[in-house]
Amino acid sequence: MNKRTLSSIFAALILTMVLPSLSSAHDIQLAAKEIRKMPLVSVTPSIYVIHGMLSLPTNDNGAFVNNPGFVIMPEGVVVIDPGSSTDAGEILMEHIRNVTDKPVVAVINTHVHGDHWFGNHAVRKAFPDVPIYAHEKSIQRLINGEDQDWFKLFTRLAPQAMASTEIVRPNMGLKGGEALDLGGGTFNIIYPVEKAHTDTDIFIEVPTEKTLFLGDIVMNHRTFGSRMNESLFAGIEEATRIALDRPNIEHYVPGHGPVGGRDMVEHALKFVATIRASVKKHYDAGETDFEMKDKVLASVDEYKTWYGFDELGRAISYIYLEAEAQDFESE
């Protein structure tokens, strides 16, 4: 990466770490101003990303908790995961207007979780007819009521930050395996496994830019997120290996945390593979999830500074249940 990219990443990380805890309306307004200064990171000359906060949505962080990005193609802009609120999406739209006068021709949402699609509203306000793509399972789950579930959750956690947000679901279903021609460029849609972080996760490959958008299957400096109950950890490991197997990729954009190279993805793979292997080892020794917890956590001690490390007790329990289920299936 160039010096501009590295300095932007550093600035984003500093902002993530030092944004103060706020309470009054005045302080929230001040925080919003700081959030609008979050730097736009140039991944390649055509791909840009804003590194959102690693934490859960709050009024203090403006509910800006994912990595919205966009790709400039010859005939238009393709937005990927436009933000976790309408305000976040509008910040992204401001950056797009500052970089190019090309129209937004498509949006792609990497999975069903609200922090990756609430920004759809901001794009649709500017471009009312823009198609919004997601895996067909995402669309069906949202239609079945998860859109309201996510909206209620985010509104409870960050009511001021979510005040202007309206639900705009994706409307163009994907299965995986498509090569979409968007804006005069190709976007390869990869549905790596049936279930990983969720059962709706897609990778988005931009071959001309040697870039892979990973969604939340791979995160950087963040563990598994707060919705581990719907994850399959074996699937996360398998899908991460698939990401590494894609040829000619130089830039990897995680759903949370700084953009990186192959080493970032390998580090994430080591994390999930190590914790799964450690749980399996102690499971085979006849230990319960409670008995093995401290030993499993010690096996991934190098990740203790990652956001969410203190919630890994729940992950251990879920991975234990996966090992148990696999044991029953093999009998």
C-alpha positions as CSV (number, residue, x, y, z in Angstrom):
1,M,0.0,0.0,0.0
2,N,1.1,3.6,-0.6
3,K,1.9,6.1,2.2
4,R,-1.4,7.8,1.8
5,T,-3.2,4.5,2.5
6,L,-1.1,3.7,5.5
7,S,-1.5,7.1,7.0
8,S,-5.3,6.9,6.5
9,I,-5.4,3.5,8.2
10,F,-3.4,4.9,11.1
11,A,-5.7,7.8,11.5
12,A,-8.8,5.6,11.4
13,L,-7.4,3.4,14.1
14,I,-6.5,6.3,16.3
15,L,-10.0,7.7,15.9
16,T,-11.4,4.3,16.8
17,M,-9.4,4.1,20.0
18,V,-9.7,7.7,21.3
19,L,-13.3,8.7,20.4
20,P,-14.5,9.7,23.9
21,S,-17.6,8.4,25.8
22,L,-20.3,11.0,25.3
23,S,-23.8,11.7,26.6
24,S,-25.2,15.2,26.0
25,A,-26.8,16.2,22.7
26,H,-24.0,18.8,22.3
27,D,-21.3,16.1,22.7
28,I,-23.1,13.9,20.3
29,Q,-23.0,16.7,17.7
30,L,-19.3,17.1,18.3
31,A,-18.8,13.4,17.9
32,A,-20.8,13.4,14.6
33,K,-18.4,16.1,13.3
34,E,-15.4,14.0,14.2
35,I,-17.0,10.9,12.5
36,R,-17.4,12.9,9.3
37,K,-13.7,13.4,9.3
38,M,-13.0,9.7,9.2
39,P,-10.5,9.3,6.4
40,L,-11.3,7.8,3.0
41,V,-8.7,5.0,2.4
42,S,-7.4,4.5,-1.2
43,V,-7.0,0.8,-1.6
44,T,-6.3,1.1,-5.3
45,P,-6.7,4.0,-7.7
46,S,-10.3,2.8,-8.2
47,I,-11.3,1.4,-4.8
48,Y,-12.0,3.4,-1.7
49,V,-13.0,2.3,1.8
50,I,-13.9,4.1,5.1
51,H,-12.8,2.1,8.2
52,G,-15.7,2.2,10.6
53,M,-15.5,1.7,14.4
54,L,-14.8,-1.8,15.7
55,S,-17.4,-1.4,18.4
56,L,-21.2,-2.0,18.5
57,P,-23.4,1.0,17.3
58,T,-23.9,3.8,19.8
59,N,-24.8,7.4,19.6
60,D,-21.2,8.2,20.5
61,N,-19.8,6.5,17.4
62,G,-22.7,7.6,15.2
63,A,-23.5,3.9,14.6
64,F,-20.7,4.0,12.0
65,V,-19.5,0.4,12.6
66,N,-18.7,-1.2,9.3
67,N,-16.4,-0.6,6.4
68,P,-18.4,1.0,3.6
69,G,-16.6,1.1,0.2
70,F,-17.0,1.9,-3.4
71,V,-15.4,1.0,-6.8
72,I,-15.1,3.4,-9.6
73,M,-15.7,1.8,-13.0
74,P,-15.6,3.3,-16.5
75,E,-19.4,4.0,-16.5
76,G,-20.2,4.4,-12.9
77,V,-19.7,3.7,-9.2
78,V,-20.5,0.4,-7.5
79,V,-21.0,0.7,-3.7
80,I,-20.3,-2.2,-1.4
81,D,-21.9,-2.3,2.1
82,P,-22.8,1.4,2.1
83,G,-22.9,1.9,5.9
84,S,-24.7,1.1,9.1
85,S,-27.1,4.0,9.1
86,T,-28.4,6.6,6.7
87,D,-26.0,9.1,8.1
88,A,-23.1,6.8,7.5
89,G,-24.3,6.2,4.0
90,E,-24.5,9.9,3.4
91,I,-20.9,10.3,4.6
92,L,-19.9,7.7,2.0
93,M,-21.9,9.5,-0.7
94,E,-20.1,12.8,0.1
95,H,-16.8,11.0,-0.4
96,I,-18.0,9.6,-3.7
97,R,-19.0,13.0,-4.9
98,N,-15.6,14.4,-3.9
99,V,-13.7,11.7,-5.8
100,T,-15.8,11.3,-9.0
101,D,-18.8,12.8,-10.8
102,K,-19.9,9.4,-12.1
103,P,-23.3,8.1,-11.0
104,V,-23.8,5.2,-8.6
105,V,-25.0,2.3,-10.8
106,A,-25.3,-0.5,-8.3
107,V,-25.0,-1.4,-4.6
108,I,-24.0,-4.9,-3.2
109,N,-24.6,-6.0,0.4
110,T,-22.3,-8.7,1.6
111,H,-24.8,-10.3,4.1
112,V,-27.9,-9.9,6.1
113,H,-26.7,-8.0,9.1
114,G,-28.0,-4.5,9.4
115,D,-24.7,-2.7,9.8
116,H,-23.9,-3.7,6.2
117,W,-27.2,-2.5,4.5
118,F,-28.8,0.3,6.5
119,G,-26.8,2.7,4.3
120,N,-28.8,1.6,1.3
121,H,-31.3,4.4,2.2
122,A,-28.7,7.1,1.6
123,V,-27.8,5.7,-1.9
124,R,-31.5,5.4,-2.9
125,K,-32.2,8.9,-1.8
126,A,-29.5,10.1,-4.3
127,F,-30.2,7.4,-7.0
128,P,-33.8,6.2,-6.6
129,D,-33.6,3.4,-9.2
130,V,-30.3,1.9,-8.2
131,P,-30.3,-1.9,-8.0
132,I,-29.2,-3.3,-4.7
133,Y,-27.8,-6.8,-4.8
134,A,-27.4,-9.4,-2.1
135,H,-27.6,-13.2,-1.7
136,E,-31.1,-14.4,-2.2
137,K,-31.1,-15.8,1.4
138,S,-30.4,-12.3,2.7
139,I,-33.4,-10.9,0.8
140,Q,-35.7,-13.6,2.0
141,R,-34.6,-13.3,5.6
142,L,-35.1,-9.6,5.6
143,I,-38.6,-9.9,4.0
144,N,-39.4,-12.5,6.7
145,G,-38.9,-9.8,9.3
146,E,-35.3,-9.6,10.1
147,D,-35.2,-6.1,8.6
148,Q,-37.4,-4.9,11.5
149,D,-35.4,-6.9,14.0
150,W,-32.2,-5.2,13.0
151,F,-33.8,-1.8,12.9
152,K,-35.2,-2.2,16.4
153,L,-31.9,-3.4,17.7
154,F,-29.9,-0.5,16.2
155,T,-32.5,2.1,17.2
156,R,-32.4,0.8,20.8
157,L,-28.5,1.0,20.8
158,A,-28.1,4.3,19.0
159,P,-31.5,6.1,18.8
160,Q,-30.1,9.6,17.8
161,A,-27.6,8.1,15.3
162,M,-30.4,6.1,13.6
163,A,-33.0,8.8,13.6
164,S,-32.9,9.5,9.9
165,T,-32.5,5.8,8.8
166,E,-35.2,4.0,6.9
167,I,-35.3,0.4,5.8
168,V,-34.3,-0.2,2.2
169,R,-33.8,-3.8,1.5
170,P,-31.7,-5.3,-1.4
171,N,-33.9,-6.2,-4.3
172,M,-31.7,-8.2,-6.7
173,G,-31.0,-11.8,-5.5
174,L,-27.7,-13.6,-6.1
175,K,-26.9,-17.3,-5.7
176,G,-23.1,-17.1,-6.1
177,G,-21.1,-17.8,-9.2
178,E,-22.3,-14.7,-11.0
179,A,-20.0,-12.4,-13.0
180,L,-21.9,-9.1,-12.8
181,D,-21.2,-6.5,-15.5
182,L,-21.7,-3.3,-13.5
183,G,-20.5,0.1,-14.6
184,G,-18.5,-1.4,-17.4
185,G,-16.5,-3.7,-15.1
186,T,-16.8,-7.2,-13.8
187,F,-17.7,-8.2,-10.2
188,N,-17.4,-11.9,-9.4
189,I,-19.8,-13.0,-6.7
190,I,-18.6,-15.9,-4.6
191,Y,-20.8,-17.8,-2.1
192,P,-17.9,-19.7,-0.5
193,V,-19.8,-22.1,1.8
194,E,-23.4,-22.7,2.8
195,K,-22.8,-21.2,6.3
196,A,-20.0,-19.2,7.8
197,H,-20.5,-15.9,9.6
198,T,-24.1,-16.4,8.5
199,D,-25.7,-18.4,5.7
200,T,-25.9,-15.3,3.5
201,D,-22.2,-14.3,3.2
202,I,-20.7,-13.5,-0.2
203,F,-17.3,-12.4,-1.3
204,I,-17.0,-9.8,-4.0
205,E,-14.0,-10.0,-6.3
206,V,-13.0,-7.1,-8.5
207,P,-10.4,-8.9,-10.7
208,T,-9.2,-5.7,-12.5
209,E,-8.2,-4.3,-9.1
210,K,-6.9,-7.6,-7.6
211,T,-9.2,-6.9,-4.7
212,L,-11.6,-9.2,-2.7
213,F,-14.3,-7.8,-0.4
214,L,-14.7,-10.3,2.4
215,G,-17.7,-9.2,4.3
216,D,-17.7,-10.4,7.9
217,I,-16.3,-13.8,7.2
218,V,-12.9,-12.2,7.7
219,M,-12.5,-9.3,10.1
220,N,-9.3,-7.6,11.2
221,H,-8.6,-6.8,14.8
222,R,-12.1,-8.1,15.7
223,T,-13.1,-11.7,16.7
224,F,-16.4,-13.2,15.6
225,G,-18.9,-10.4,16.3
226,S,-21.9,-10.5,18.6
227,R,-24.1,-12.8,16.6
228,M,-22.2,-16.0,17.0
229,N,-25.3,-18.0,17.5
230,E,-25.9,-18.1,13.8
231,S,-22.3,-18.7,12.8
232,L,-20.7,-22.0,11.8
233,F,-17.0,-21.8,12.8
234,A,-16.0,-24.7,10.6
235,G,-17.5,-22.7,7.8
236,I,-15.7,-19.5,8.7
237,E,-12.4,-21.5,8.6
238,E,-13.2,-23.1,5.2
239,A,-14.4,-19.9,3.7
240,T,-11.3,-18.0,4.8
241,R,-9.1,-20.7,3.1
242,I,-11.2,-20.2,0.0
243,A,-10.5,-16.5,0.1
244,L,-6.8,-17.3,0.3
245,D,-7.1,-19.7,-2.6
246,R,-8.4,-17.0,-5.0
247,P,-5.6,-16.3,-7.5
248,N,-4.1,-12.9,-8.2
249,I,-5.6,-11.1,-5.1
250,E,-3.4,-8.4,-3.5
251,H,-5.9,-6.4,-1.5
252,Y,-8.4,-7.8,1.0
253,V,-11.2,-5.6,2.4
254,P,-12.7,-7.0,5.7
255,G,-16.1,-6.1,6.9
256,H,-14.6,-4.6,10.0
257,G,-11.0,-3.4,10.7
258,P,-8.3,-2.2,8.4
259,V,-7.8,-3.3,4.8
260,G,-4.8,-5.6,4.4
261,G,-2.9,-8.0,2.3
262,R,-2.6,-11.7,2.3
263,D,-0.9,-11.7,5.7
264,M,-4.0,-10.1,7.3
265,V,-6.2,-13.0,6.0
266,E,-3.7,-15.6,7.1
267,H,-3.6,-14.1,10.6
268,A,-7.4,-14.3,10.7
269,L,-7.3,-17.9,9.5
270,K,-4.7,-18.8,12.2
271,F,-7.1,-17.3,14.8
272,V,-10.1,-19.4,13.8
273,A,-8.1,-22.5,13.1
274,T,-6.3,-22.3,16.4
275,I,-9.4,-21.8,18.6
276,R,-11.2,-24.6,16.8
277,A,-8.3,-27.0,17.1
278,S,-7.9,-26.2,20.8
279,V,-11.5,-26.8,21.6
280,K,-11.4,-30.1,19.7
281,K,-8.3,-31.2,21.6
282,H,-9.9,-30.6,25.0
283,Y,-13.2,-32.0,23.8
284,D,-11.5,-35.2,22.8
285,A,-9.9,-35.3,26.3
286,G,-13.4,-35.3,27.8
287,E,-13.4,-31.7,29.1
288,T,-16.5,-29.6,29.2
289,D,-16.6,-26.1,27.5
290,F,-16.4,-24.5,31.0
291,E,-13.4,-26.7,32.0
292,M,-11.4,-25.9,28.8
293,K,-12.2,-22.2,28.6
294,D,-9.0,-20.8,30.1
295,K,-6.8,-23.2,28.2
296,V,-8.5,-22.4,24.9
297,L,-8.2,-18.7,25.5
298,A,-4.5,-19.1,26.3
299,S,-4.0,-20.7,22.9
300,V,-5.2,-17.5,21.2
301,D,-3.6,-15.1,23.7
302,E,-1.8,-13.2,20.9
303,Y,-5.3,-11.9,19.8
304,K,-6.2,-10.6,23.2
305,T,-6.1,-7.0,22.0
306,W,-8.8,-7.7,19.4
307,Y,-12.2,-6.3,19.9
308,G,-14.5,-9.0,21.2
309,F,-11.9,-11.1,22.8
310,D,-13.7,-10.9,26.1
311,E,-16.7,-12.6,24.5
312,L,-14.8,-15.7,23.3
313,G,-16.3,-17.8,26.1
314,R,-19.5,-17.9,24.0
315,A,-17.5,-18.8,20.9
316,I,-15.9,-21.7,22.8
317,S,-19.3,-23.0,23.8
318,Y,-20.6,-22.9,20.2
319,I,-17.4,-24.5,18.8
320,Y,-17.8,-27.2,21.5
321,L,-21.3,-27.9,20.2
322,E,-20.0,-28.1,16.7
323,A,-17.4,-30.7,17.8
324,E,-20.1,-32.6,19.6
325,A,-22.4,-32.6,16.6
326,Q,-19.5,-33.8,14.4
327,D,-18.8,-36.6,16.9
328,F,-22.5,-37.7,16.7
329,E,-22.5,-37.6,12.9
330,S,-19.4,-39.8,12.7
331,E,-20.9,-42.6,14.9
